[in-house]
Amino acid sequence: MYTDRFVLRHIGPRTSEAQQMLKELGCSSLDELISETVPADIRLKKPLNLPQGLTERQYYRKVLALAAKNKVFNTYIGMGYYDTITPAVILRNVVENPVWYTSYTPYQAEISQGRLEALLNFQTMVCDITAMEIANASLLDEATAAAEAMIMMQSLRSRDQLKLNADILFVDERLWPQTIEVLKNRALPLGINMVVGDFRTYAFDERVFGAILQYPDADGRVVDYAGFVNSLHNMGTKVAVSADILSLAILTPPGEWGADIVFGTTQRFGVPMGYGGPAAAYFASREAFKRNMPGRIIGVSKDRLGRRALRMSLQTREQHIKREKATSNICTAQALLANMASFYAVYHGPEGIQCIANRVHSIASLLSENIEKLGFKQINDNFFDTIKIQR
């Protein structure tokens, strides 16, 4: 009799094959094999309490019943996570297309020109929005991109800073809390003395090799950092900025007020939150620092016939390229989500992105105006999206 059980469709050893392997190993049973290979103190004392196996159809119905119990609400978590709308054309042709979601790193340039073109578009988009000179083809997420910025600034210390043993990284207290926690974790083994404080009151000196700011900050406040950044540069201190990419469509981009590194998440650009992630990070810097940049950079070149061709022109993050000298130990990018973000920018165009940014800000302004009527006080004169209100 035919039974549509998943176990019959599973690609794995049948009972007869398992017995043959056990015989080769000199064991009479799987229990004997496990007892010889897995220490007793980490083995369960009794079998797992698992229900009877289901057919594929039974499992499908069970999952539907569980999903029906979910209650879907709008989320206002903020702190770098915002609900978005993914255009149907991107959803259908990119997110649901195995040509895009299966591929990983385009090592073989001769068969990856389409994906390389999309990643080059991502880099161009980031440079345009941040007003920086060079950008990579995405990183893992915003928090680890902050850690990469920290490491990059440490590696860029001048000879005078090395002689002074400049080991202090200043992090403004209005950075996203999850980013601060990742920075603390990564700074410890690198011998970096990380200080979290208020950039307006902290006493900077020559021992501070780098500073990280949030723009707009975690309170939603928009600050003019130009004078502050200039004073840090006079001391030889590098400045990295975690910037909301959508806000840069209507705010002065960090590249125009002196930032050395700009990073953040591209989740704003049509990438669903997906229960907390993932979302591709962007990372941009000055051209002079390109050899210290983490990640991959797609460049324009020529093939043997002199025709325009794209290639991975910089792969300094990859251990197979530099091994222990690699600029990062994270070899995972978010190419699919980076492409989603770049296609989102192409779909809407510069005017469309600016229109979305203005709409988001106008909604925040409307919230601020009406909530003050209820007795709350708006403590920010200038704000974007996430606003802080006190009673």
PyMOL commands that set and color helices and strands:
alter all, ss='L'
color gray80, all
select helices_A, chain A and resi 6-9+15-25+30-37+40-42+56-67+88-95+98-101+109-111+113-130+142-155+159-163+177-190+226-234+247-249+254-257+287-292+319-325+335-372
alter helices_A, ss='H'
color red, helices_A
select strands_A, chain A and resi 134-135+168-172+193-197+208-215+238-243+261-265+281-285+297-302+308-314+377-378+389-390
alter strands_A, ss='S'
color yellow, strands_A
deselect
rebuild
show_as cartoon
